[in-house]
Amino acid sequence: MRRDRFGNMVIGMQLKAYLVAADVTYDDFAKRIGASNAGVIAKYAAGKRVPHPKFMAAIVRETGGKVQPNDFYATEVV
């Protein structure tokens, strides 16, 4: 279980972990949420890009709430 910078448990999961666990390709997930291509999903999964609110809502919906908006923002202190 991940923890935020204050030590609180974070319930959501990273998009990449979800896609691996669900055995879903970037291309398939892009189609499911209406994104233009797999490259966009790769950037979301790598943490290089934060989804637009429209896609953020689609990601939450498509993952059944397992991936949440906060999962796209770094909160852990290294």
PyMOL Python script that loads the backbone (N, CA, C, O; Angstrom):
from pymol import cmd

cmd.read_pdbstr("""\
ATOM      1  N   MET A   1       0.854  -1.180   0.000  1.00  0.00           N
ATOM      2  CA  MET A   1       0.000   0.000   0.000  1.00  0.00           C
ATOM      3  C   MET A   1       0.895   1.236   0.000  1.00  0.00           C
ATOM      4  O   MET A   1       1.846   1.323   0.777  1.00  0.00           O
ATOM      5  N   ARG A   2       0.586   2.180  -0.867  1.00  0.00           N
ATOM      6  CA  ARG A   2       1.348   3.425  -0.935  1.00  0.00           C
ATOM      7  C   ARG A   2       0.946   4.358   0.196  1.00  0.00           C
ATOM      8  O   ARG A   2      -0.155   4.261   0.738  1.00  0.00           O
ATOM      9  N   ARG A   3       1.850   5.259   0.542  1.00  0.00           N
ATOM     10  CA  ARG A   3       1.561   6.265   1.551  1.00  0.00           C
ATOM     11  C   ARG A   3       1.853   7.647   0.976  1.00  0.00           C
ATOM     12  O   ARG A   3       2.759   7.817   0.160  1.00  0.00           O
ATOM     13  N   ASP A   4       1.067   8.633   1.418  1.00  0.00           N
ATOM     14  CA  ASP A   4       1.313   9.994   0.968  1.00  0.00           C
ATOM     15  C   ASP A   4       2.441  10.607   1.791  1.00  0.00           C
ATOM     16  O   ASP A   4       3.014   9.937   2.650  1.00  0.00           O
ATOM     17  N   ARG A   5       2.763  11.858   1.540  1.00  0.00           N
ATOM     18  CA  ARG A   5       3.900  12.485   2.208  1.00  0.00           C
ATOM     19  C   ARG A   5       3.716  12.664   3.711  1.00  0.00           C
ATOM     20  O   ARG A   5       4.670  12.968   4.427  1.00  0.00           O
ATOM     21  N   PHE A   6       2.486  12.473   4.185  1.00  0.00           N
ATOM     22  CA  PHE A   6       2.206  12.581   5.609  1.00  0.00           C
ATOM     23  C   PHE A   6       2.137  11.220   6.291  1.00  0.00           C
ATOM     24  O   PHE A   6       1.872  11.134   7.491  1.00  0.00           O
ATOM     25  N   GLY A   7       2.376  10.153   5.524  1.00  0.00           N
ATOM     26  CA  GLY A   7       2.338   8.812   6.081  1.00  0.00           C
ATOM     27  C   GLY A   7       0.984   8.148   6.025  1.00  0.00           C
ATOM     28  O   GLY A   7       0.823   7.032   6.518  1.00  0.00           O
ATOM     29  N   ASN A   8      -0.007   8.818   5.427  1.00  0.00           N
ATOM     30  CA  ASN A   8      -1.348   8.245   5.310  1.00  0.00           C
ATOM     31  C   ASN A   8      -1.412   7.247   4.164  1.00  0.00           C
ATOM     32  O   ASN A   8      -0.802   7.466   3.117  1.00  0.00           O
ATOM     33  N   MET A   9      -2.137   6.165   4.349  1.00  0.00           N
ATOM     34  CA  MET A   9      -2.288   5.183   3.277  1.00  0.00           C
ATOM     35  C   MET A   9      -3.089   5.781   2.124  1.00  0.00           C
ATOM     36  O   MET A   9      -4.080   6.481   2.330  1.00  0.00           O
ATOM     37  N   VAL A  10      -2.636   5.488   0.909  1.00  0.00           N
ATOM     38  CA  VAL A  10      -3.306   5.945  -0.301  1.00  0.00           C
ATOM     39  C   VAL A  10      -3.991   4.734  -0.917  1.00  0.00           C
ATOM     40  O   VAL A  10      -3.351   3.713  -1.168  1.00  0.00           O
ATOM     41  N   ILE A  11      -5.287   4.848  -1.158  1.00  0.00           N
ATOM     42  CA  ILE A  11      -6.061   3.703  -1.616  1.00  0.00           C
ATOM     43  C   ILE A  11      -5.923   3.440  -3.109  1.00  0.00           C
ATOM     44  O   ILE A  11      -5.974   2.282  -3.524  1.00  0.00           O
ATOM     45  N   GLY A  12      -5.752   4.461  -3.921  1.00  0.00           N
ATOM     46  CA  GLY A  12      -5.687   4.275  -5.368  1.00  0.00           C
ATOM     47  C   GLY A  12      -4.438   3.529  -5.809  1.00  0.00           C
ATOM     48  O   GLY A  12      -3.564   3.216  -5.001  1.00  0.00           O
ATOM     49  N   MET A  13      -4.371   3.253  -7.095  1.00  0.00           N
ATOM     50  CA  MET A  13      -3.183   2.598  -7.641  1.00  0.00           C
ATOM     51  C   MET A  13      -2.738   3.335  -8.887  1.00  0.00           C
ATOM     52  O   MET A  13      -3.527   4.038  -9.518  1.00  0.00           O
ATOM     53  N   GLN A  14      -1.490   3.175  -9.233  1.00  0.00           N
ATOM     54  CA  GLN A  14      -0.955   3.819 -10.417  1.00  0.00           C
ATOM     55  C   GLN A  14      -1.561   3.195 -11.675  1.00  0.00           C
ATOM     56  O   GLN A  14      -1.875   2.005 -11.700  1.00  0.00           O
ATOM     57  N   LEU A  15      -1.720   4.002 -12.703  1.00  0.00           N
ATOM     58  CA  LEU A  15      -2.318   3.515 -13.943  1.00  0.00           C
ATOM     59  C   LEU A  15      -1.528   2.347 -14.525  1.00  0.00           C
ATOM     60  O   LEU A  15      -2.120   1.356 -14.954  1.00  0.00           O
ATOM     61  N   LYS A  16      -0.223   2.448 -14.545  1.00  0.00           N
ATOM     62  CA  LYS A  16       0.587   1.373 -15.120  1.00  0.00           C
ATOM     63  C   LYS A  16       0.349   0.052 -14.384  1.00  0.00           C
ATOM     64  O   LYS A  16       0.212  -0.997 -15.013  1.00  0.00           O
ATOM     65  N   ALA A  17       0.302   0.108 -13.055  1.00  0.00           N
ATOM     66  CA  ALA A  17       0.056  -1.102 -12.258  1.00  0.00           C
ATOM     67  C   ALA A  17      -1.320  -1.675 -12.566  1.00  0.00           C
ATOM     68  O   ALA A  17      -1.487  -2.892 -12.646  1.00  0.00           O
ATOM     69  N   TYR A  18      -2.304  -0.799 -12.739  1.00  0.00           N
ATOM     70  CA  TYR A  18      -3.649  -1.267 -13.071  1.00  0.00           C
ATOM     71  C   TYR A  18      -3.649  -1.979 -14.424  1.00  0.00           C
ATOM     72  O   TYR A  18      -4.198  -3.074 -14.551  1.00  0.00           O
ATOM     73  N   LEU A  19      -3.039  -1.363 -15.426  1.00  0.00           N
ATOM     74  CA  LEU A  19      -3.042  -1.937 -16.771  1.00  0.00           C
ATOM     75  C   LEU A  19      -2.346  -3.293 -16.800  1.00  0.00           C
ATOM     76  O   LEU A  19      -2.800  -4.212 -17.481  1.00  0.00           O
ATOM     77  N   VAL A  20      -1.240  -3.418 -16.060  1.00  0.00           N
ATOM     78  CA  VAL A  20      -0.530  -4.698 -15.992  1.00  0.00           C
ATOM     79  C   VAL A  20      -1.407  -5.741 -15.297  1.00  0.00           C
ATOM     80  O   VAL A  20      -1.558  -6.858 -15.792  1.00  0.00           O
ATOM     81  N   ALA A  21      -1.985  -5.374 -14.150  1.00  0.00           N
ATOM     82  CA  ALA A  21      -2.816  -6.311 -13.390  1.00  0.00           C
ATOM     83  C   ALA A  21      -4.051  -6.745 -14.176  1.00  0.00           C
ATOM     84  O   ALA A  21      -4.486  -7.893 -14.080  1.00  0.00           O
ATOM     85  N   ALA A  22      -4.609  -5.820 -14.949  1.00  0.00           N
ATOM     86  CA  ALA A  22      -5.819  -6.108 -15.720  1.00  0.00           C
ATOM     87  C   ALA A  22      -5.512  -6.683 -17.095  1.00  0.00           C
ATOM     88  O   ALA A  22      -6.426  -7.039 -17.839  1.00  0.00           O
ATOM     89  N   ASP A  23      -4.215  -6.776 -17.439  1.00  0.00           N
ATOM     90  CA  ASP A  23      -3.778  -7.279 -18.741  1.00  0.00           C
ATOM     91  C   ASP A  23      -4.418  -6.493 -19.888  1.00  0.00           C
ATOM     92  O   ASP A  23      -4.976  -7.065 -20.824  1.00  0.00           O
ATOM     93  N   VAL A  24      -4.319  -5.164 -19.783  1.00  0.00           N
ATOM     94  CA  VAL A  24      -4.884  -4.261 -20.786  1.00  0.00           C
ATOM     95  C   VAL A  24      -3.736  -3.514 -21.451  1.00  0.00           C
ATOM     96  O   VAL A  24      -2.867  -2.978 -20.763  1.00  0.00           O
ATOM     97  N   THR A  25      -3.722  -3.474 -22.772  1.00  0.00           N
ATOM     98  CA  THR A  25      -2.679  -2.755 -23.502  1.00  0.00           C
ATOM     99  C   THR A  25      -2.970  -1.255 -23.504  1.00  0.00           C
ATOM    100  O   THR A  25      -4.104  -0.827 -23.289  1.00  0.00           O
ATOM    101  N   TYR A  26      -1.930  -0.474 -23.749  1.00  0.00           N
ATOM    102  CA  TYR A  26      -2.116   0.969 -23.853  1.00  0.00           C
ATOM    103  C   TYR A  26      -3.093   1.301 -24.976  1.00  0.00           C
ATOM    104  O   TYR A  26      -3.944   2.178 -24.826  1.00  0.00           O
ATOM    105  N   ASP A  27      -2.970   0.604 -26.092  1.00  0.00           N
ATOM    106  CA  ASP A  27      -3.844   0.855 -27.231  1.00  0.00           C
ATOM    107  C   ASP A  27      -5.307   0.571 -26.886  1.00  0.00           C
ATOM    108  O   ASP A  27      -6.192   1.366 -27.203  1.00  0.00           O
ATOM    109  N   ASP A  28      -5.548  -0.552 -26.245  1.00  0.00           N
ATOM    110  CA  ASP A  28      -6.909  -0.909 -25.869  1.00  0.00           C
ATOM    111  C   ASP A  28      -7.475   0.092 -24.868  1.00  0.00           C
ATOM    112  O   ASP A  28      -8.632   0.497 -24.975  1.00  0.00           O
ATOM    113  N   PHE A  29      -6.659   0.487 -23.897  1.00  0.00           N
ATOM    114  CA  PHE A  29      -7.131   1.436 -22.896  1.00  0.00           C
ATOM    115  C   PHE A  29      -7.419   2.795 -23.528  1.00  0.00           C
ATOM    116  O   PHE A  29      -8.387   3.460 -23.159  1.00  0.00           O
ATOM    117  N   ALA A  30      -6.585   3.207 -24.477  1.00  0.00           N
ATOM    118  CA  ALA A  30      -6.821   4.469 -25.183  1.00  0.00           C
ATOM    119  C   ALA A  30      -8.186   4.448 -25.860  1.00  0.00           C
ATOM    120  O   ALA A  30      -8.932   5.425 -25.791  1.00  0.00           O
ATOM    121  N   LYS A  31      -8.509   3.351 -26.506  1.00  0.00           N
ATOM    122  CA  LYS A  31      -9.810   3.223 -27.167  1.00  0.00           C
ATOM    123  C   LYS A  31     -10.946   3.271 -26.161  1.00  0.00           C
ATOM    124  O   LYS A  31     -11.981   3.887 -26.415  1.00  0.00           O
ATOM    125  N   ARG A  32     -10.754   2.619 -25.018  1.00  0.00           N
ATOM    126  CA  ARG A  32     -11.803   2.568 -23.995  1.00  0.00           C
ATOM    127  C   ARG A  32     -12.135   3.942 -23.417  1.00  0.00           C
ATOM    128  O   ARG A  32     -13.289   4.222 -23.094  1.00  0.00           O
ATOM    129  N   ILE A  33     -11.113   4.803 -23.287  1.00  0.00           N
ATOM    130  CA  ILE A  33     -11.375   6.112 -22.686  1.00  0.00           C
ATOM    131  C   ILE A  33     -11.509   7.235 -23.718  1.00  0.00           C
ATOM    132  O   ILE A  33     -11.757   8.387 -23.364  1.00  0.00           O
ATOM    133  N   GLY A  34     -11.344   6.889 -24.988  1.00  0.00           N
ATOM    134  CA  GLY A  34     -11.506   7.890 -26.043  1.00  0.00           C
ATOM    135  C   GLY A  34     -10.275   8.735 -26.286  1.00  0.00           C
ATOM    136  O   GLY A  34     -10.376   9.822 -26.855  1.00  0.00           O
ATOM    137  N   ALA A  35      -9.102   8.252 -25.861  1.00  0.00           N
ATOM    138  CA  ALA A  35      -7.854   8.980 -26.109  1.00  0.00           C
ATOM    139  C   ALA A  35      -7.406   8.750 -27.545  1.00  0.00           C
ATOM    140  O   ALA A  35      -7.808   7.775 -28.181  1.00  0.00           O
ATOM    141  N   SER A  36      -6.577   9.646 -28.047  1.00  0.00           N
ATOM    142  CA  SER A  36      -6.202   9.594 -29.458  1.00  0.00           C
ATOM    143  C   SER A  36      -5.322   8.400 -29.822  1.00  0.00           C
ATOM    144  O   SER A  36      -5.442   7.859 -30.922  1.00  0.00           O
ATOM    145  N   ASN A  37      -4.433   7.980 -28.907  1.00  0.00           N
ATOM    146  CA  ASN A  37      -3.544   6.859 -29.239  1.00  0.00           C
ATOM    147  C   ASN A  37      -2.870   6.291 -27.993  1.00  0.00           C
ATOM    148  O   ASN A  37      -2.984   6.841 -26.898  1.00  0.00           O
ATOM    149  N   ALA A  38      -2.173   5.191 -28.183  1.00  0.00           N
ATOM    150  CA  ALA A  38      -1.494   4.506 -27.080  1.00  0.00           C
ATOM    151  C   ALA A  38      -0.371   5.348 -26.485  1.00  0.00           C
ATOM    152  O   ALA A  38      -0.049   5.208 -25.305  1.00  0.00           O
ATOM    153  N   GLY A  39       0.225   6.217 -27.291  1.00  0.00           N
ATOM    154  CA  GLY A  39       1.301   7.067 -26.799  1.00  0.00           C
ATOM    155  C   GLY A  39       0.861   7.978 -25.663  1.00  0.00           C
ATOM    156  O   GLY A  39       1.626   8.249 -24.737  1.00  0.00           O
ATOM    157  N   VAL A  40      -0.363   8.442 -25.745  1.00  0.00           N
ATOM    158  CA  VAL A  40      -0.913   9.294 -24.689  1.00  0.00           C
ATOM    159  C   VAL A  40      -1.011   8.499 -23.389  1.00  0.00           C
ATOM    160  O   VAL A  40      -0.642   8.994 -22.324  1.00  0.00           O
ATOM    161  N   ILE A  41      -1.503   7.278 -23.480  1.00  0.00           N
ATOM    162  CA  ILE A  41      -1.638   6.419 -22.305  1.00  0.00           C
ATOM    163  C   ILE A  41      -0.258   6.092 -21.744  1.00  0.00           C
ATOM    164  O   ILE A  41      -0.084   6.045 -20.526  1.00  0.00           O
ATOM    165  N   ALA A  42       0.716   5.867 -22.605  1.00  0.00           N
ATOM    166  CA  ALA A  42       2.083   5.591 -22.152  1.00  0.00           C
ATOM    167  C   ALA A  42       2.617   6.763 -21.330  1.00  0.00           C
ATOM    168  O   ALA A  42       3.284   6.556 -20.317  1.00  0.00           O
ATOM    169  N   LYS A  43       2.330   7.988 -21.759  1.00  0.00           N
ATOM    170  CA  LYS A  43       2.772   9.172 -21.017  1.00  0.00           C
ATOM    171  C   LYS A  43       2.059   9.273 -19.679  1.00  0.00           C
ATOM    172  O   LYS A  43       2.678   9.624 -18.674  1.00  0.00           O
ATOM    173  N   TYR A  44       0.759   8.969 -19.653  1.00  0.00           N
ATOM    174  CA  TYR A  44       0.027   8.967 -18.384  1.00  0.00           C
ATOM    175  C   TYR A  44       0.621   7.924 -17.448  1.00  0.00           C
ATOM    176  O   TYR A  44       0.863   8.204 -16.274  1.00  0.00           O
ATOM    177  N   ALA A  45       0.857   6.722 -17.966  1.00  0.00           N
ATOM    178  CA  ALA A  45       1.352   5.608 -17.152  1.00  0.00           C
ATOM    179  C   ALA A  45       2.765   5.866 -16.625  1.00  0.00           C
ATOM    180  O   ALA A  45       3.115   5.409 -15.536  1.00  0.00           O
ATOM    181  N   ALA A  46       3.571   6.593 -17.392  1.00  0.00           N
ATOM    182  CA  ALA A  46       4.944   6.885 -16.990  1.00  0.00           C
ATOM    183  C   ALA A  46       5.036   8.113 -16.083  1.00  0.00           C
ATOM    184  O   ALA A  46       6.108   8.434 -15.570  1.00  0.00           O
ATOM    185  N   GLY A  47       3.916   8.792 -15.890  1.00  0.00           N
ATOM    186  CA  GLY A  47       3.921   9.985 -15.054  1.00  0.00           C
ATOM    187  C   GLY A  47       4.480  11.207 -15.745  1.00  0.00           C
ATOM    188  O   GLY A  47       4.838  12.186 -15.090  1.00  0.00           O
ATOM    189  N   LYS A  48       4.559  11.158 -17.076  1.00  0.00           N
ATOM    190  CA  LYS A  48       5.094  12.278 -17.845  1.00  0.00           C
ATOM    191  C   LYS A  48       4.018  13.289 -18.227  1.00  0.00           C
ATOM    192  O   LYS A  48       4.319  14.389 -18.689  1.00  0.00           O
ATOM    193  N   ARG A  49       2.771  12.904 -18.030  1.00  0.00           N
ATOM    194  CA  ARG A  49       1.661  13.774 -18.407  1.00  0.00           C
ATOM    195  C   ARG A  49       0.489  13.485 -17.479  1.00  0.00           C
ATOM    196  O   ARG A  49       0.223  12.332 -17.139  1.00  0.00           O
ATOM    197  N   VAL A  50      -0.209  14.541 -17.072  1.00  0.00           N
ATOM    198  CA  VAL A  50      -1.406  14.391 -16.242  1.00  0.00           C
ATOM    199  C   VAL A  50      -2.607  14.505 -17.173  1.00  0.00           C
ATOM    200  O   VAL A  50      -2.683  15.442 -17.968  1.00  0.00           O
ATOM    201  N   PRO A  51      -3.546  13.565 -17.087  1.00  0.00           N
ATOM    202  CA  PRO A  51      -4.706  13.592 -17.973  1.00  0.00           C
ATOM    203  C   PRO A  51      -5.578  14.833 -17.799  1.00  0.00           C
ATOM    204  O   PRO A  51      -5.733  15.353 -16.694  1.00  0.00           O
ATOM    205  N   HIS A  52      -6.139  15.291 -18.904  1.00  0.00           N
ATOM    206  CA  HIS A  52      -7.144  16.350 -18.918  1.00  0.00           C
ATOM    207  C   HIS A  52      -8.329  15.844 -18.092  1.00  0.00           C
ATOM    208  O   HIS A  52      -8.575  14.639 -18.063  1.00  0.00           O
ATOM    209  N   PRO A  53      -9.067  16.734 -17.421  1.00  0.00           N
ATOM    210  CA  PRO A  53     -10.201  16.293 -16.594  1.00  0.00           C
ATOM    211  C   PRO A  53     -11.173  15.335 -17.290  1.00  0.00           C
ATOM    212  O   PRO A  53     -11.701  14.419 -16.659  1.00  0.00           O
ATOM    213  N   LYS A  54     -11.408  15.544 -18.580  1.00  0.00           N
ATOM    214  CA  LYS A  54     -12.308  14.647 -19.328  1.00  0.00           C
ATOM    215  C   LYS A  54     -11.764  13.217 -19.334  1.00  0.00           C
ATOM    216  O   LYS A  54     -12.513  12.259 -19.139  1.00  0.00           O
ATOM    217  N   PHE A  55     -10.475  13.085 -19.557  1.00  0.00           N
ATOM    218  CA  PHE A  55      -9.862  11.756 -19.577  1.00  0.00           C
ATOM    219  C   PHE A  55      -9.671  11.206 -18.165  1.00  0.00           C
ATOM    220  O   PHE A  55      -9.743   9.997 -17.943  1.00  0.00           O
ATOM    221  N   MET A  56      -9.427  12.110 -17.216  1.00  0.00           N
ATOM    222  CA  MET A  56      -9.288  11.680 -15.824  1.00  0.00           C
ATOM    223  C   MET A  56     -10.571  10.983 -15.373  1.00  0.00           C
ATOM    224  O   MET A  56     -10.522   9.919 -14.756  1.00  0.00           O
ATOM    225  N   ALA A  57     -11.709  11.586 -15.683  1.00  0.00           N
ATOM    226  CA  ALA A  57     -12.998  10.987 -15.315  1.00  0.00           C
ATOM    227  C   ALA A  57     -13.191   9.643 -16.008  1.00  0.00           C
ATOM    228  O   ALA A  57     -13.705   8.700 -15.407  1.00  0.00           O
ATOM    229  N   ALA A  58     -12.781   9.555 -17.263  1.00  0.00           N
ATOM    230  CA  ALA A  58     -12.907   8.303 -18.011  1.00  0.00           C
ATOM    231  C   ALA A  58     -11.994   7.226 -17.426  1.00  0.00           C
ATOM    232  O   ALA A  58     -12.371   6.054 -17.392  1.00  0.00           O
ATOM    233  N   ILE A  59     -10.814   7.601 -16.971  1.00  0.00           N
ATOM    234  CA  ILE A  59      -9.886   6.646 -16.365  1.00  0.00           C
ATOM    235  C   ILE A  59     -10.467   6.103 -15.066  1.00  0.00           C
ATOM    236  O   ILE A  59     -10.440   4.897 -14.823  1.00  0.00           O
ATOM    237  N   VAL A  60     -10.989   6.990 -14.237  1.00  0.00           N
ATOM    238  CA  VAL A  60     -11.596   6.553 -12.972  1.00  0.00           C
ATOM    239  C   VAL A  60     -12.751   5.604 -13.260  1.00  0.00           C
ATOM    240  O   VAL A  60     -12.879   4.558 -12.623  1.00  0.00           O
ATOM    241  N   ARG A  61     -13.581   5.969 -14.211  1.00  0.00           N
ATOM    242  CA  ARG A  61     -14.745   5.143 -14.572  1.00  0.00           C
ATOM    243  C   ARG A  61     -14.302   3.787 -15.135  1.00  0.00           C
ATOM    244  O   ARG A  61     -14.822   2.746 -14.732  1.00  0.00           O
ATOM    245  N   GLU A  62     -13.355   3.800 -16.055  1.00  0.00           N
ATOM    246  CA  GLU A  62     -12.916   2.570 -16.720  1.00  0.00           C
ATOM    247  C   GLU A  62     -12.191   1.620 -15.771  1.00  0.00           C
ATOM    248  O   GLU A  62     -12.245   0.403 -15.950  1.00  0.00           O
ATOM    249  N   THR A  63     -11.516   2.167 -14.764  1.00  0.00           N
ATOM    250  CA  THR A  63     -10.792   1.319 -13.810  1.00  0.00           C
ATOM    251  C   THR A  63     -11.649   0.954 -12.602  1.00  0.00           C
ATOM    252  O   THR A  63     -11.169   0.319 -11.663  1.00  0.00           O
ATOM    253  N   GLY A  64     -12.891   1.348 -12.630  1.00  0.00           N
ATOM    254  CA  GLY A  64     -13.770   1.050 -11.501  1.00  0.00           C
ATOM    255  C   GLY A  64     -13.340   1.760 -10.232  1.00  0.00           C
ATOM    256  O   GLY A  64     -13.591   1.278  -9.128  1.00  0.00           O
ATOM    257  N   GLY A  65     -12.694   2.903 -10.389  1.00  0.00           N
ATOM    258  CA  GLY A  65     -12.254   3.686  -9.247  1.00  0.00           C
ATOM    259  C   GLY A  65     -10.922   3.251  -8.652  1.00  0.00           C
ATOM    260  O   GLY A  65     -10.467   3.821  -7.659  1.00  0.00           O
ATOM    261  N   LYS A  66     -10.298   2.251  -9.250  1.00  0.00           N
ATOM    262  CA  LYS A  66      -9.007   1.788  -8.722  1.00  0.00           C
ATOM    263  C   LYS A  66      -7.900   2.793  -8.974  1.00  0.00           C
ATOM    264  O   LYS A  66      -6.949   2.871  -8.196  1.00  0.00           O
ATOM    265  N   VAL A  67      -8.005   3.557 -10.040  1.00  0.00           N
ATOM    266  CA  VAL A  67      -7.064   4.638 -10.325  1.00  0.00           C
ATOM    267  C   VAL A  67      -7.825   5.940 -10.113  1.00  0.00           C
ATOM    268  O   VAL A  67      -8.864   6.171 -10.731  1.00  0.00           O
ATOM    269  N   GLN A  68      -7.303   6.781  -9.243  1.00  0.00           N
ATOM    270  CA  GLN A  68      -7.936   8.039  -8.864  1.00  0.00           C
ATOM    271  C   GLN A  68      -7.094   9.228  -9.331  1.00  0.00           C
ATOM    272  O   GLN A  68      -5.904   9.065  -9.600  1.00  0.00           O
ATOM    273  N   PRO A  69      -7.688  10.421  -9.432  1.00  0.00           N
ATOM    274  CA  PRO A  69      -6.917  11.601  -9.854  1.00  0.00           C
ATOM    275  C   PRO A  69      -5.646  11.827  -9.034  1.00  0.00           C
ATOM    276  O   PRO A  69      -4.611  12.188  -9.594  1.00  0.00           O
ATOM    277  N   ASN A  70      -5.709  11.624  -7.738  1.00  0.00           N
ATOM    278  CA  ASN A  70      -4.520  11.840  -6.902  1.00  0.00           C
ATOM    279  C   ASN A  70      -3.372  10.917  -7.264  1.00  0.00           C
ATOM    280  O   ASN A  70      -2.220  11.216  -6.952  1.00  0.00           O
ATOM    281  N   ASP A  71      -3.663   9.807  -7.913  1.00  0.00           N
ATOM    282  CA  ASP A  71      -2.618   8.864  -8.296  1.00  0.00           C
ATOM    283  C   ASP A  71      -1.690   9.430  -9.377  1.00  0.00           C
ATOM    284  O   ASP A  71      -0.631   8.861  -9.642  1.00  0.00           O
ATOM    285  N   PHE A  72      -2.077  10.535  -9.994  1.00  0.00           N
ATOM    286  CA  PHE A  72      -1.261  11.139 -11.048  1.00  0.00           C
ATOM    287  C   PHE A  72      -0.350  12.241 -10.510  1.00  0.00           C
ATOM    288  O   PHE A  72       0.421  12.840 -11.260  1.00  0.00           O
ATOM    289  N   TYR A  73      -0.443  12.498  -9.232  1.00  0.00           N
ATOM    290  CA  TYR A  73       0.366  13.555  -8.626  1.00  0.00           C
ATOM    291  C   TYR A  73       1.312  12.942  -7.609  1.00  0.00           C
ATOM    292  O   TYR A  73       0.886  12.191  -6.731  1.00  0.00           O
ATOM    293  N   ALA A  74       2.572  13.252  -7.722  1.00  0.00           N
ATOM    294  CA  ALA A  74       3.581  12.713  -6.790  1.00  0.00           C
ATOM    295  C   ALA A  74       3.346  13.298  -5.406  1.00  0.00           C
ATOM    296  O   ALA A  74       3.338  14.516  -5.225  1.00  0.00           O
ATOM    297  N   THR A  75       3.157  12.418  -4.434  1.00  0.00           N
ATOM    298  CA  THR A  75       2.945  12.879  -3.070  1.00  0.00           C
ATOM    299  C   THR A  75       3.967  12.296  -2.113  1.00  0.00           C
ATOM    300  O   THR A  75       4.013  12.689  -0.947  1.00  0.00           O
ATOM    301  N   GLU A  76       4.779  11.376  -2.577  1.00  0.00           N
ATOM    302  CA  GLU A  76       5.744  10.732  -1.702  1.00  0.00           C
ATOM    303  C   GLU A  76       7.019  11.553  -1.635  1.00  0.00           C
ATOM    304  O   GLU A  76       7.502  12.055  -2.650  1.00  0.00           O
ATOM    305  N   VAL A  77       7.545  11.682  -0.460  1.00  0.00           N
ATOM    306  CA  VAL A  77       8.801  12.397  -0.264  1.00  0.00           C
ATOM    307  C   VAL A  77       9.916  11.367  -0.313  1.00  0.00           C
ATOM    308  O   VAL A  77       9.871  10.348   0.376  1.00  0.00           O
ATOM    309  N   VAL A  78      10.907  11.646  -1.130  1.00  0.00           N
ATOM    310  CA  VAL A  78      12.024  10.700  -1.285  1.00  0.00           C
ATOM    311  C   VAL A  78      13.205  11.192  -0.494  1.00  0.00           C
ATOM    312  O   VAL A  78      14.254  10.547  -0.484  1.00  0.00           O
TER     313      VAL A  78
END
""", "prot")
cmd.dss("prot")
cmd.show_as("cartoon", "prot")
cmd.util.cbc("prot")
cmd.orient("prot")
